[in-house]
Amino acid sequence: MKAYEFPANVTTEGKIELPDVIWQQLANNQQVKVIILVNEPTEEEQEEAAWQRLAADQLLKGYSEDDAIYDTI
């Protein structure tokens, strides 16, 4: 069994784009085994995202319908 490693992107249609060099290595109608490895955010990135969510939640908690009058200024 051969293995090829390369970066790839998932399109907005939900399809994985393979580089042309990989397509050239594959025979038509050949069955392949696919393993997808996805980078996970680091602990620091997760913590930063949590702080940003908390800040946004706290900001919106202080907003009331009475404040909507300032949106038209």
mmJSON file of the N, C-alpha and C atoms, coordinates in Angstrom:
{"data_MODEL":{"atom_site":{
"group_PDB":["ATOM","ATOM","ATOM","ATOM","ATOM","ATOM","ATOM","ATOM","ATOM","ATOM","ATOM","ATOM","ATOM","ATOM","ATOM","ATOM","ATOM","ATOM","ATOM","ATOM","ATOM","ATOM","ATOM","ATOM","ATOM","ATOM","ATOM","ATOM","ATOM","ATOM","ATOM","ATOM","ATOM","ATOM","ATOM","ATOM","ATOM","ATOM","ATOM","ATOM","ATOM","ATOM","ATOM","ATOM","ATOM","ATOM","ATOM","ATOM","ATOM","ATOM","ATOM","ATOM","ATOM","ATOM","ATOM","ATOM","ATOM","ATOM","ATOM","ATOM","ATOM","ATOM","ATOM","ATOM","ATOM","ATOM","ATOM","ATOM","ATOM","ATOM","ATOM","ATOM","ATOM","ATOM","ATOM","ATOM","ATOM","ATOM","ATOM","ATOM","ATOM","ATOM","ATOM","ATOM","ATOM","ATOM","ATOM","ATOM","ATOM","ATOM","ATOM","ATOM","ATOM","ATOM","ATOM","ATOM","ATOM","ATOM","ATOM","ATOM","ATOM","ATOM","ATOM","ATOM","ATOM","ATOM","ATOM","ATOM","ATOM","ATOM","ATOM","ATOM","ATOM","ATOM","ATOM","ATOM","ATOM","ATOM","ATOM","ATOM","ATOM","ATOM","ATOM","ATOM","ATOM","ATOM","ATOM","ATOM","ATOM","ATOM","ATOM","ATOM","ATOM","ATOM","ATOM","ATOM","ATOM","ATOM","ATOM","ATOM","ATOM","ATOM","ATOM","ATOM","ATOM","ATOM","ATOM","ATOM","ATOM","ATOM","ATOM","ATOM","ATOM","ATOM","ATOM","ATOM","ATOM","ATOM","ATOM","ATOM","ATOM","ATOM","ATOM","ATOM","ATOM","ATOM","ATOM","ATOM","ATOM","ATOM","ATOM","ATOM","ATOM","ATOM","ATOM","ATOM","ATOM","ATOM","ATOM","ATOM","ATOM","ATOM","ATOM","ATOM","ATOM","ATOM","ATOM","ATOM","ATOM","ATOM","ATOM","ATOM","ATOM","ATOM","ATOM","ATOM","ATOM","ATOM","ATOM","ATOM","ATOM","ATOM","ATOM","ATOM","ATOM","ATOM","ATOM","ATOM","ATOM","ATOM","ATOM","ATOM","ATOM","ATOM","ATOM","ATOM","ATOM","ATOM","ATOM"],
"id":[1,2,3,4,5,6,7,8,9,10,11,12,13,14,15,16,17,18,19,20,21,22,23,24,25,26,27,28,29,30,31,32,33,34,35,36,37,38,39,40,41,42,43,44,45,46,47,48,49,50,51,52,53,54,55,56,57,58,59,60,61,62,63,64,65,66,67,68,69,70,71,72,73,74,75,76,77,78,79,80,81,82,83,84,85,86,87,88,89,90,91,92,93,94,95,96,97,98,99,100,101,102,103,104,105,106,107,108,109,110,111,112,113,114,115,116,117,118,119,120,121,122,123,124,125,126,127,128,129,130,131,132,133,134,135,136,137,138,139,140,141,142,143,144,145,146,147,148,149,150,151,152,153,154,155,156,157,158,159,160,161,162,163,164,165,166,167,168,169,170,171,172,173,174,175,176,177,178,179,180,181,182,183,184,185,186,187,188,189,190,191,192,193,194,195,196,197,198,199,200,201,202,203,204,205,206,207,208,209,210,211,212,213,214,215,216,217,218,219],
"type_symbol":["N","C","C","N","C","C","N","C","C","N","C","C","N","C","C","N","C","C","N","C","C","N","C","C","N","C","C","N","C","C","N","C","C","N","C","C","N","C","C","N","C","C","N","C","C","N","C","C","N","C","C","N","C","C","N","C","C","N","C","C","N","C","C","N","C","C","N","C","C","N","C","C","N","C","C","N","C","C","N","C","C","N","C","C","N","C","C","N","C","C","N","C","C","N","C","C","N","C","C","N","C","C","N","C","C","N","C","C","N","C","C","N","C","C","N","C","C","N","C","C","N","C","C","N","C","C","N","C","C","N","C","C","N","C","C","N","C","C","N","C","C","N","C","C","N","C","C","N","C","C","N","C","C","N","C","C","N","C","C","N","C","C","N","C","C","N","C","C","N","C","C","N","C","C","N","C","C","N","C","C","N","C","C","N","C","C","N","C","C","N","C","C","N","C","C","N","C","C","N","C","C","N","C","C","N","C","C","N","C","C","N","C","C","N","C","C","N","C","C"],
"label_atom_id":["N","CA","C","N","CA","C","N","CA","C","N","CA","C","N","CA","C","N","CA","C","N","CA","C","N","CA","C","N","CA","C","N","CA","C","N","CA","C","N","CA","C","N","CA","C","N","CA","C","N","CA","C","N","CA","C","N","CA","C","N","CA","C","N","CA","C","N","CA","C","N","CA","C","N","CA","C","N","CA","C","N","CA","C","N","CA","C","N","CA","C","N","CA","C","N","CA","C","N","CA","C","N","CA","C","N","CA","C","N","CA","C","N","CA","C","N","CA","C","N","CA","C","N","CA","C","N","CA","C","N","CA","C","N","CA","C","N","CA","C","N","CA","C","N","CA","C","N","CA","C","N","CA","C","N","CA","C","N","CA","C","N","CA","C","N","CA","C","N","CA","C","N","CA","C","N","CA","C","N","CA","C","N","CA","C","N","CA","C","N","CA","C","N","CA","C","N","CA","C","N","CA","C","N","CA","C","N","CA","C","N","CA","C","N","CA","C","N","CA","C","N","CA","C","N","CA","C","N","CA","C","N","CA","C","N","CA","C","N","CA","C","N","CA","C","N","CA","C","N","CA","C","N","CA","C"],
"label_alt_id":[null,null,null,null,null,null,null,null,null,null,null,null,null,null,null,null,null,null,null,null,null,null,null,null,null,null,null,null,null,null,null,null,null,null,null,null,null,null,null,null,null,null,null,null,null,null,null,null,null,null,null,null,null,null,null,null,null,null,null,null,null,null,null,null,null,null,null,null,null,null,null,null,null,null,null,null,null,null,null,null,null,null,null,null,null,null,null,null,null,null,null,null,null,null,null,null,null,null,null,null,null,null,null,null,null,null,null,null,null,null,null,null,null,null,null,null,null,null,null,null,null,null,null,null,null,null,null,null,null,null,null,null,null,null,null,null,null,null,null,null,null,null,null,null,null,null,null,null,null,null,null,null,null,null,null,null,null,null,null,null,null,null,null,null,null,null,null,null,null,null,null,null,null,null,null,null,null,null,null,null,null,null,null,null,null,null,null,null,null,null,null,null,null,null,null,null,null,null,null,null,null,null,null,null,null,null,null,null,null,null,null,null,null,null,null,null,null,null,null],
"label_comp_id":["MET","MET","MET","LYS","LYS","LYS","ALA","ALA","ALA","TYR","TYR","TYR","GLU","GLU","GLU","PHE","PHE","PHE","PRO","PRO","PRO","ALA","ALA","ALA","ASN","ASN","ASN","VAL","VAL","VAL","THR","THR","THR","THR","THR","THR","GLU","GLU","GLU","GLY","GLY","GLY","LYS","LYS","LYS","ILE","ILE","ILE","GLU","GLU","GLU","LEU","LEU","LEU","PRO","PRO","PRO","ASP","ASP","ASP","VAL","VAL","VAL","ILE","ILE","ILE","TRP","TRP","TRP","GLN","GLN","GLN","GLN","GLN","GLN","LEU","LEU","LEU","ALA","ALA","ALA","ASN","ASN","ASN","ASN","ASN","ASN","GLN","GLN","GLN","GLN","GLN","GLN","VAL","VAL","VAL","LYS","LYS","LYS","VAL","VAL","VAL","ILE","ILE","ILE","ILE","ILE","ILE","LEU","LEU","LEU","VAL","VAL","VAL","ASN","ASN","ASN","GLU","GLU","GLU","PRO","PRO","PRO","THR","THR","THR","GLU","GLU","GLU","GLU","GLU","GLU","GLU","GLU","GLU","GLN","GLN","GLN","GLU","GLU","GLU","GLU","GLU","GLU","ALA","ALA","ALA","ALA","ALA","ALA","TRP","TRP","TRP","GLN","GLN","GLN","ARG","ARG","ARG","LEU","LEU","LEU","ALA","ALA","ALA","ALA","ALA","ALA","ASP","ASP","ASP","GLN","GLN","GLN","LEU","LEU","LEU","LEU","LEU","LEU","LYS","LYS","LYS","GLY","GLY","GLY","TYR","TYR","TYR","SER","SER","SER","GLU","GLU","GLU","ASP","ASP","ASP","ASP","ASP","ASP","ALA","ALA","ALA","ILE","ILE","ILE","TYR","TYR","TYR","ASP","ASP","ASP","THR","THR","THR","ILE","ILE","ILE"],
"label_asym_id":["A","A","A","A","A","A","A","A","A","A","A","A","A","A","A","A","A","A","A","A","A","A","A","A","A","A","A","A","A","A","A","A","A","A","A","A","A","A","A","A","A","A","A","A","A","A","A","A","A","A","A","A","A","A","A","A","A","A","A","A","A","A","A","A","A","A","A","A","A","A","A","A","A","A","A","A","A","A","A","A","A","A","A","A","A","A","A","A","A","A","A","A","A","A","A","A","A","A","A","A","A","A","A","A","A","A","A","A","A","A","A","A","A","A","A","A","A","A","A","A","A","A","A","A","A","A","A","A","A","A","A","A","A","A","A","A","A","A","A","A","A","A","A","A","A","A","A","A","A","A","A","A","A","A","A","A","A","A","A","A","A","A","A","A","A","A","A","A","A","A","A","A","A","A","A","A","A","A","A","A","A","A","A","A","A","A","A","A","A","A","A","A","A","A","A","A","A","A","A","A","A","A","A","A","A","A","A","A","A","A","A","A","A","A","A","A","A","A","A"],
"label_entity_id":["1","1","1","1","1","1","1","1","1","1","1","1","1","1","1","1","1","1","1","1","1","1","1","1","1","1","1","1","1","1","1","1","1","1","1","1","1","1","1","1","1","1","1","1","1","1","1","1","1","1","1","1","1","1","1","1","1","1","1","1","1","1","1","1","1","1","1","1","1","1","1","1","1","1","1","1","1","1","1","1","1","1","1","1","1","1","1","1","1","1","1","1","1","1","1","1","1","1","1","1","1","1","1","1","1","1","1","1","1","1","1","1","1","1","1","1","1","1","1","1","1","1","1","1","1","1","1","1","1","1","1","1","1","1","1","1","1","1","1","1","1","1","1","1","1","1","1","1","1","1","1","1","1","1","1","1","1","1","1","1","1","1","1","1","1","1","1","1","1","1","1","1","1","1","1","1","1","1","1","1","1","1","1","1","1","1","1","1","1","1","1","1","1","1","1","1","1","1","1","1","1","1","1","1","1","1","1","1","1","1","1","1","1","1","1","1","1","1","1"],
"label_seq_id":[1,1,1,2,2,2,3,3,3,4,4,4,5,5,5,6,6,6,7,7,7,8,8,8,9,9,9,10,10,10,11,11,11,12,12,12,13,13,13,14,14,14,15,15,15,16,16,16,17,17,17,18,18,18,19,19,19,20,20,20,21,21,21,22,22,22,23,23,23,24,24,24,25,25,25,26,26,26,27,27,27,28,28,28,29,29,29,30,30,30,31,31,31,32,32,32,33,33,33,34,34,34,35,35,35,36,36,36,37,37,37,38,38,38,39,39,39,40,40,40,41,41,41,42,42,42,43,43,43,44,44,44,45,45,45,46,46,46,47,47,47,48,48,48,49,49,49,50,50,50,51,51,51,52,52,52,53,53,53,54,54,54,55,55,55,56,56,56,57,57,57,58,58,58,59,59,59,60,60,60,61,61,61,62,62,62,63,63,63,64,64,64,65,65,65,66,66,66,67,67,67,68,68,68,69,69,69,70,70,70,71,71,71,72,72,72,73,73,73],
"pdbx_PDB_ins_code":[null,null,null,null,null,null,null,null,null,null,null,null,null,null,null,null,null,null,null,null,null,null,null,null,null,null,null,null,null,null,null,null,null,null,null,null,null,null,null,null,null,null,null,null,null,null,null,null,null,null,null,null,null,null,null,null,null,null,null,null,null,null,null,null,null,null,null,null,null,null,null,null,null,null,null,null,null,null,null,null,null,null,null,null,null,null,null,null,null,null,null,null,null,null,null,null,null,null,null,null,null,null,null,null,null,null,null,null,null,null,null,null,null,null,null,null,null,null,null,null,null,null,null,null,null,null,null,null,null,null,null,null,null,null,null,null,null,null,null,null,null,null,null,null,null,null,null,null,null,null,null,null,null,null,null,null,null,null,null,null,null,null,null,null,null,null,null,null,null,null,null,null,null,null,null,null,null,null,null,null,null,null,null,null,null,null,null,null,null,null,null,null,null,null,null,null,null,null,null,null,null,null,null,null,null,null,null,null,null,null,null,null,null,null,null,null,null,null,null],
"Cartn_x":[0.86,0.0,0.904,0.613,1.352,0.602,1.359,0.756,1.284,0.398,0.758,0.333,1.221,0.887,0.986,-0.063,-0.104,-1.171,-1.026,-2.087,-3.224,-4.429,-5.594,-6.602,-7.516,-8.574,-9.927,-10.876,-12.257,-12.975,-13.623,-14.312,-15.611,-16.228,-17.514,-18.604,-18.368,-19.321,-19.078,-18.06,-17.769,-16.917,-16.188,-15.336,-13.873,-13.064,-11.636,-10.923,-10.136,-9.369,-8.05,-7.765,-6.498,-5.576,-4.289,-3.341,-3.263,-2.96,-2.858,-1.854,-0.756,0.274,-0.279,-1.229,-1.853,-2.791,-3.582,-4.487,-3.712,-2.521,-1.701,-1.231,-1.191,-0.742,-1.868,-3.107,-4.254,-4.827,-5.114,-5.761,-7.263,-7.906,-9.361,-10.058,-11.15,-11.975,-11.203,-10.18,-9.383,-9.959,-10.127,-10.597,-9.409,-9.613,-8.552,-9.05,-8.115,-8.432,-8.065,-8.957,-8.745,-8.666,-7.638,-7.497,-7.383,-8.239,-8.234,-7.725,-6.665,-6.109,-6.422,-7.034,-7.438,-6.656,-6.071,-5.371,-6.376,-6.052,-6.9,-6.311,-7.175,-6.651,-5.828,-4.805,-3.982,-4.779,-4.276,-4.943,-5.022,-3.964,-3.937,-5.009,-5.171,-6.191,-7.594,-7.799,-9.106,-9.425,-8.417,-8.619,-8.932,-8.22,-8.464,-9.886,-10.333,-11.69,-12.726,-12.466,-13.391,-13.482,-12.347,-12.355,-13.127,-12.973,-13.687,-15.192,-15.601,-17.035,-17.58,-16.822,-17.252,-17.392,-16.423,-16.478,-17.699,-17.97,-19.13,-20.426,-20.512,-21.711,-21.941,-20.879,-21.001,-21.409,-20.864,-21.214,-22.698,-23.18,-24.582,-25.533,-25.082,-25.928,-26.266,-25.35,-25.566,-26.409,-26.782,-27.556,-29.032,-29.846,-31.287,-32.0,-33.277,-34.077,-34.098,-33.991,-33.966,-32.739,-31.675,-30.452,-30.579,-31.612,-31.779,-31.938,-32.37,-32.53,-31.202,-30.098,-28.783,-28.318,-28.939,-28.561,-28.946,-29.878,-30.347,-29.595,-28.683,-27.932,-26.86],
"Cartn_y":[-1.172,0.0,1.232,2.187,3.449,4.51,5.47,6.588,7.888,8.859,10.194,11.187,12.091,13.119,14.479,15.287,16.611,17.438,18.756,19.61,19.706,19.837,19.955,20.898,21.372,22.26,21.616,21.951,21.54,22.715,22.466,23.532,23.898,24.978,25.387,24.371,23.525,22.463,21.213,21.258,20.121,19.048,19.394,18.428,18.728,17.678,17.839,17.972,19.035,19.266,18.51,17.68,16.961,17.648,17.728,18.319,17.483,18.135,17.444,16.306,16.499,15.459,14.171,14.287,13.103,12.443,13.232,12.676,11.85,12.288,11.581,10.224,10.051,8.795,7.772,8.204,7.323,6.792,5.506,4.898,5.156,5.259,5.447,4.249,4.516,3.494,2.676,3.247,2.576,2.913,1.895,2.145,2.585,3.596,4.122,4.175,4.169,4.346,5.783,6.476,7.886,8.058,8.749,9.135,10.653,11.312,12.776,13.222,14.007,14.578,16.069,16.546,17.943,18.598,19.752,20.497,20.98,20.764,21.241,22.533,23.427,24.668,24.356,25.161,24.988,25.416,25.059,25.454,26.976,27.649,29.116,29.695,29.119,29.597,29.353,28.204,27.914,28.893,29.204,30.145,31.542,31.968,33.284,33.361,32.298,32.269,32.332,31.638,31.665,33.068,33.758,35.13,36.054,35.876,36.718,36.482,35.21,34.913,35.546,35.427,36.003,37.516,38.171,39.626,40.034,39.314,39.636,39.415,38.31,38.031,39.119,39.532,40.553,41.899,42.224,43.471,43.482,42.375,42.316,42.266,41.758,41.748,43.164,44.099,45.477,46.273,45.684,46.377,46.095,47.134,46.935,47.564,47.297,47.863,49.389,49.932,51.389,52.005,51.244,51.738,51.82,51.223,51.215,52.625,53.557,54.938,55.516,55.067,55.576,55.011,53.948,53.348,54.237,55.153,56.013,57.33,57.549,58.818,58.799],
"Cartn_z":[0.0,0.0,0.0,-0.853,-0.921,-0.124,0.37,1.095,0.511,0.375,-0.102,0.968,1.297,2.282,1.617,1.789,1.171,1.877,1.867,2.419,1.406,1.901,1.024,1.663,0.846,1.324,1.087,1.956,1.765,1.119,-0.008,-0.727,-0.02,-0.457,0.121,-0.186,-1.202,-1.534,-0.694,0.175,1.038,0.388,-0.657,-1.348,-1.043,-0.991,-0.741,-2.075,-2.202,-3.431,-3.337,-4.336,-4.396,-5.391,-5.076,-6.027,-7.308,-8.419,-9.706,-9.666,-8.962,-8.901,-8.277,-7.381,-6.777,-7.777,-8.486,-9.498,-10.521,-10.843,-11.83,-11.307,-10.002,-9.4,-9.246,-9.404,-9.167,-10.474,-10.485,-11.653,-11.565,-12.712,-12.742,-12.101,-11.439,-10.788,-9.757,-9.187,-8.162,-6.797,-5.966,-4.61,-3.763,-2.934,-2.073,-0.634,0.294,1.712,2.063,2.733,3.052,4.565,5.003,6.411,6.423,7.168,7.213,8.582,8.568,9.788,9.788,10.85,10.945,12.078,11.797,12.845,13.876,15.133,16.213,16.757,17.222,17.8,19.05,19.263,20.458,21.684,22.845,24.089,24.183,23.739,23.768,22.839,21.655,20.712,21.258,21.91,22.503,23.626,24.437,25.542,25.009,23.97,23.368,22.814,22.15,21.603,22.724,23.826,24.964,25.551,25.678,26.194,25.257,23.963,23.002,23.084,23.233,23.381,24.653,25.752,27.023,26.912,26.283,26.127,25.31,24.23,23.394,24.167,24.913,25.71,26.752,27.436,28.468,27.869,26.707,26.042,25.684,25.127,24.714,25.907,27.044,28.241,28.682,28.464,28.88,27.901,26.771,25.74,25.962,25.977,26.127,24.938,24.817,23.723,23.791,24.997,25.149,24.476,24.36,23.724,22.202,21.639,20.185,19.629,20.446,19.989,19.506,20.088,19.693,18.353,17.888,16.603,15.43,15.629,14.538,14.463,15.372,15.388,14.336],
"occupancy":[1.0,1.0,1.0,1.0,1.0,1.0,1.0,1.0,1.0,1.0,1.0,1.0,1.0,1.0,1.0,1.0,1.0,1.0,1.0,1.0,1.0,1.0,1.0,1.0,1.0,1.0,1.0,1.0,1.0,1.0,1.0,1.0,1.0,1.0,1.0,1.0,1.0,1.0,1.0,1.0,1.0,1.0,1.0,1.0,1.0,1.0,1.0,1.0,1.0,1.0,1.0,1.0,1.0,1.0,1.0,1.0,1.0,1.0,1.0,1.0,1.0,1.0,1.0,1.0,1.0,1.0,1.0,1.0,1.0,1.0,1.0,1.0,1.0,1.0,1.0,1.0,1.0,1.0,1.0,1.0,1.0,1.0,1.0,1.0,1.0,1.0,1.0,1.0,1.0,1.0,1.0,1.0,1.0,1.0,1.0,1.0,1.0,1.0,1.0,1.0,1.0,1.0,1.0,1.0,1.0,1.0,1.0,1.0,1.0,1.0,1.0,1.0,1.0,1.0,1.0,1.0,1.0,1.0,1.0,1.0,1.0,1.0,1.0,1.0,1.0,1.0,1.0,1.0,1.0,1.0,1.0,1.0,1.0,1.0,1.0,1.0,1.0,1.0,1.0,1.0,1.0,1.0,1.0,1.0,1.0,1.0,1.0,1.0,1.0,1.0,1.0,1.0,1.0,1.0,1.0,1.0,1.0,1.0,1.0,1.0,1.0,1.0,1.0,1.0,1.0,1.0,1.0,1.0,1.0,1.0,1.0,1.0,1.0,1.0,1.0,1.0,1.0,1.0,1.0,1.0,1.0,1.0,1.0,1.0,1.0,1.0,1.0,1.0,1.0,1.0,1.0,1.0,1.0,1.0,1.0,1.0,1.0,1.0,1.0,1.0,1.0,1.0,1.0,1.0,1.0,1.0,1.0,1.0,1.0,1.0,1.0,1.0,1.0,1.0,1.0,1.0,1.0,1.0,1.0],
"B_iso_or_equiv":[0.0,0.0,0.0,0.0,0.0,0.0,0.0,0.0,0.0,0.0,0.0,0.0,0.0,0.0,0.0,0.0,0.0,0.0,0.0,0.0,0.0,0.0,0.0,0.0,0.0,0.0,0.0,0.0,0.0,0.0,0.0,0.0,0.0,0.0,0.0,0.0,0.0,0.0,0.0,0.0,0.0,0.0,0.0,0.0,0.0,0.0,0.0,0.0,0.0,0.0,0.0,0.0,0.0,0.0,0.0,0.0,0.0,0.0,0.0,0.0,0.0,0.0,0.0,0.0,0.0,0.0,0.0,0.0,0.0,0.0,0.0,0.0,0.0,0.0,0.0,0.0,0.0,0.0,0.0,0.0,0.0,0.0,0.0,0.0,0.0,0.0,0.0,0.0,0.0,0.0,0.0,0.0,0.0,0.0,0.0,0.0,0.0,0.0,0.0,0.0,0.0,0.0,0.0,0.0,0.0,0.0,0.0,0.0,0.0,0.0,0.0,0.0,0.0,0.0,0.0,0.0,0.0,0.0,0.0,0.0,0.0,0.0,0.0,0.0,0.0,0.0,0.0,0.0,0.0,0.0,0.0,0.0,0.0,0.0,0.0,0.0,0.0,0.0,0.0,0.0,0.0,0.0,0.0,0.0,0.0,0.0,0.0,0.0,0.0,0.0,0.0,0.0,0.0,0.0,0.0,0.0,0.0,0.0,0.0,0.0,0.0,0.0,0.0,0.0,0.0,0.0,0.0,0.0,0.0,0.0,0.0,0.0,0.0,0.0,0.0,0.0,0.0,0.0,0.0,0.0,0.0,0.0,0.0,0.0,0.0,0.0,0.0,0.0,0.0,0.0,0.0,0.0,0.0,0.0,0.0,0.0,0.0,0.0,0.0,0.0,0.0,0.0,0.0,0.0,0.0,0.0,0.0,0.0,0.0,0.0,0.0,0.0,0.0,0.0,0.0,0.0,0.0,0.0,0.0],
"pdbx_formal_charge":[null,null,null,null,null,null,null,null,null,null,null,null,null,null,null,null,null,null,null,null,null,null,null,null,null,null,null,null,null,null,null,null,null,null,null,null,null,null,null,null,null,null,null,null,null,null,null,null,null,null,null,null,null,null,null,null,null,null,null,null,null,null,null,null,null,null,null,null,null,null,null,null,null,null,null,null,null,null,null,null,null,null,null,null,null,null,null,null,null,null,null,null,null,null,null,null,null,null,null,null,null,null,null,null,null,null,null,null,null,null,null,null,null,null,null,null,null,null,null,null,null,null,null,null,null,null,null,null,null,null,null,null,null,null,null,null,null,null,null,null,null,null,null,null,null,null,null,null,null,null,null,null,null,null,null,null,null,null,null,null,null,null,null,null,null,null,null,null,null,null,null,null,null,null,null,null,null,null,null,null,null,null,null,null,null,null,null,null,null,null,null,null,null,null,null,null,null,null,null,null,null,null,null,null,null,null,null,null,null,null,null,null,null,null,null,null,null,null,null],
"auth_seq_id":[1,1,1,2,2,2,3,3,3,4,4,4,5,5,5,6,6,6,7,7,7,8,8,8,9,9,9,10,10,10,11,11,11,12,12,12,13,13,13,14,14,14,15,15,15,16,16,16,17,17,17,18,18,18,19,19,19,20,20,20,21,21,21,22,22,22,23,23,23,24,24,24,25,25,25,26,26,26,27,27,27,28,28,28,29,29,29,30,30,30,31,31,31,32,32,32,33,33,33,34,34,34,35,35,35,36,36,36,37,37,37,38,38,38,39,39,39,40,40,40,41,41,41,42,42,42,43,43,43,44,44,44,45,45,45,46,46,46,47,47,47,48,48,48,49,49,49,50,50,50,51,51,51,52,52,52,53,53,53,54,54,54,55,55,55,56,56,56,57,57,57,58,58,58,59,59,59,60,60,60,61,61,61,62,62,62,63,63,63,64,64,64,65,65,65,66,66,66,67,67,67,68,68,68,69,69,69,70,70,70,71,71,71,72,72,72,73,73,73],
"auth_comp_id":["MET","MET","MET","LYS","LYS","LYS","ALA","ALA","ALA","TYR","TYR","TYR","GLU","GLU","GLU","PHE","PHE","PHE","PRO","PRO","PRO","ALA","ALA","ALA","ASN","ASN","ASN","VAL","VAL","VAL","THR","THR","THR","THR","THR","THR","GLU","GLU","GLU","GLY","GLY","GLY","LYS","LYS","LYS","ILE","ILE","ILE","GLU","GLU","GLU","LEU","LEU","LEU","PRO","PRO","PRO","ASP","ASP","ASP","VAL","VAL","VAL","ILE","ILE","ILE","TRP","TRP","TRP","GLN","GLN","GLN","GLN","GLN","GLN","LEU","LEU","LEU","ALA","ALA","ALA","ASN","ASN","ASN","ASN","ASN","ASN","GLN","GLN","GLN","GLN","GLN","GLN","VAL","VAL","VAL","LYS","LYS","LYS","VAL","VAL","VAL","ILE","ILE","ILE","ILE","ILE","ILE","LEU","LEU","LEU","VAL","VAL","VAL","ASN","ASN","ASN","GLU","GLU","GLU","PRO","PRO","PRO","THR","THR","THR","GLU","GLU","GLU","GLU","GLU","GLU","GLU","GLU","GLU","GLN","GLN","GLN","GLU","GLU","GLU","GLU","GLU","GLU","ALA","ALA","ALA","ALA","ALA","ALA","TRP","TRP","TRP","GLN","GLN","GLN","ARG","ARG","ARG","LEU","LEU","LEU","ALA","ALA","ALA","ALA","ALA","ALA","ASP","ASP","ASP","GLN","GLN","GLN","LEU","LEU","LEU","LEU","LEU","LEU","LYS","LYS","LYS","GLY","GLY","GLY","TYR","TYR","TYR","SER","SER","SER","GLU","GLU","GLU","ASP","ASP","ASP","ASP","ASP","ASP","ALA","ALA","ALA","ILE","ILE","ILE","TYR","TYR","TYR","ASP","ASP","ASP","THR","THR","THR","ILE","ILE","ILE"],
"auth_asym_id":["A","A","A","A","A","A","A","A","A","A","A","A","A","A","A","A","A","A","A","A","A","A","A","A","A","A","A","A","A","A","A","A","A","A","A","A","A","A","A","A","A","A","A","A","A","A","A","A","A","A","A","A","A","A","A","A","A","A","A","A","A","A","A","A","A","A","A","A","A","A","A","A","A","A","A","A","A","A","A","A","A","A","A","A","A","A","A","A","A","A","A","A","A","A","A","A","A","A","A","A","A","A","A","A","A","A","A","A","A","A","A","A","A","A","A","A","A","A","A","A","A","A","A","A","A","A","A","A","A","A","A","A","A","A","A","A","A","A","A","A","A","A","A","A","A","A","A","A","A","A","A","A","A","A","A","A","A","A","A","A","A","A","A","A","A","A","A","A","A","A","A","A","A","A","A","A","A","A","A","A","A","A","A","A","A","A","A","A","A","A","A","A","A","A","A","A","A","A","A","A","A","A","A","A","A","A","A","A","A","A","A","A","A","A","A","A","A","A","A"],
"auth_atom_id":["N","CA","C","N","CA","C","N","CA","C","N","CA","C","N","CA","C","N","CA","C","N","CA","C","N","CA","C","N","CA","C","N","CA","C","N","CA","C","N","CA","C","N","CA","C","N","CA","C","N","CA","C","N","CA","C","N","CA","C","N","CA","C","N","CA","C","N","CA","C","N","CA","C","N","CA","C","N","CA","C","N","CA","C","N","CA","C","N","CA","C","N","CA","C","N","CA","C","N","CA","C","N","CA","C","N","CA","C","N","CA","C","N","CA","C","N","CA","C","N","CA","C","N","CA","C","N","CA","C","N","CA","C","N","CA","C","N","CA","C","N","CA","C","N","CA","C","N","CA","C","N","CA","C","N","CA","C","N","CA","C","N","CA","C","N","CA","C","N","CA","C","N","CA","C","N","CA","C","N","CA","C","N","CA","C","N","CA","C","N","CA","C","N","CA","C","N","CA","C","N","CA","C","N","CA","C","N","CA","C","N","CA","C","N","CA","C","N","CA","C","N","CA","C","N","CA","C","N","CA","C","N","CA","C","N","CA","C","N","CA","C","N","CA","C","N","CA","C","N","CA","C","N","CA","C"],
"pdbx_PDB_model_num":[1,1,1,1,1,1,1,1,1,1,1,1,1,1,1,1,1,1,1,1,1,1,1,1,1,1,1,1,1,1,1,1,1,1,1,1,1,1,1,1,1,1,1,1,1,1,1,1,1,1,1,1,1,1,1,1,1,1,1,1,1,1,1,1,1,1,1,1,1,1,1,1,1,1,1,1,1,1,1,1,1,1,1,1,1,1,1,1,1,1,1,1,1,1,1,1,1,1,1,1,1,1,1,1,1,1,1,1,1,1,1,1,1,1,1,1,1,1,1,1,1,1,1,1,1,1,1,1,1,1,1,1,1,1,1,1,1,1,1,1,1,1,1,1,1,1,1,1,1,1,1,1,1,1,1,1,1,1,1,1,1,1,1,1,1,1,1,1,1,1,1,1,1,1,1,1,1,1,1,1,1,1,1,1,1,1,1,1,1,1,1,1,1,1,1,1,1,1,1,1,1,1,1,1,1,1,1,1,1,1,1,1,1,1,1,1,1,1,1]
}}}
